[in-house]
Amino acid sequence: MRKYKIILSVLLVFAMITACGKKGDPVILPDTSDVTSIELRNGSTSAISIDPDYIENFMGLLSDMEITNQESINDAPSVDDYLSIRIHCDDQTSEVFFYQKKNTDYVEQPYQGIYKPSPALHEAITELLDSLDMAAASSAFQFTFQATVLEVNDTNILVEPVPDSAEHMSSGQIYVPNQESVAVQTGDLVEITYDGSIMETYPAQLGQVYSIQIVAQE
């Protein structure tokens, strides 16, 4: 009987060691060829890249992360400060979170796993966020998209970005200040040039708008 107790104890210890060392599940990502844009959201600020080279590099870094034995059990990381990474495709959006804990970078996919990325991912994130800061600081950095006018009032217009644009991936409706009182009307197709920043409200709002031009009138 004592012999069986010893064997059982050994098996229990082995099971505990195995459980403690168990790795999480691999991250689930869309095919890189299907990705139309990478969006980083930090609070109310959004930075978007539609550059194919940037997307390919970024997706490669996400695919090559180290799986940890930490579990993801919430809709968002249980830390105070984190960055949302949204991977936009034509028909879906995937979201993971990037954060630092005890000077270590982590990427978390809710209910899937927590991963350790290479330092190159931090560099790629910094590159895109820095481009947003530079855009806000200088009108030399401009972003342009087309949209259909939904509503018009005295101070701004409500537009719907054209499908497949990075702005449409971020929000289906955007308020645009019309400080120059451009004579637009509902149904017009307009081209909007702005500084690249999109505030996370609904409808969304743009940062600094440089121009509104009518492409086609209803």
PEVEN-V393083 format. One record per run of one state. SS is the DSSP state (@ for helix, = for strand, . for the rest). FROM is the first residue (numbers start at 1). LEN is the number of residues. If there is no record, write none. Layout:
ss->SS from->FROM len->LEN
ss->SS from->FROM len->LEN
This chain:
ss->. from->1 len->1
ss->@ from->2 len->19
ss->. from->21 len->11
ss->@ from->32 len->3
ss->= from->35 len->8
ss->. from->43 len->2
ss->= from->45 len->5
ss->. from->50 len->2
ss->@ from->52 len->12
ss->. from->64 len->2
ss->= from->66 len->2
ss->. from->68 len->15
ss->= from->83 len->7
ss->. from->90 len->3
ss->= from->93 len->9
ss->. from->102 len->2
ss->= from->104 len->6
ss->. from->110 len->3
ss->= from->113 len->4
ss->. from->117 len->2
ss->@ from->119 len->19
ss->. from->138 len->5
ss->= from->143 len->10
ss->. from->153 len->3
ss->= from->156 len->6
ss->. from->162 len->4
ss->@ from->166 len->5
ss->. from->171 len->3
ss->= from->174 len->4
ss->. from->178 len->11
ss->= from->189 len->6
ss->. from->195 len->3
ss->= from->198 len->2
ss->. from->200 len->4
ss->= from->204 len->3
ss->. from->207 len->2
ss->= from->209 len->8
ss->. from->217 len->2
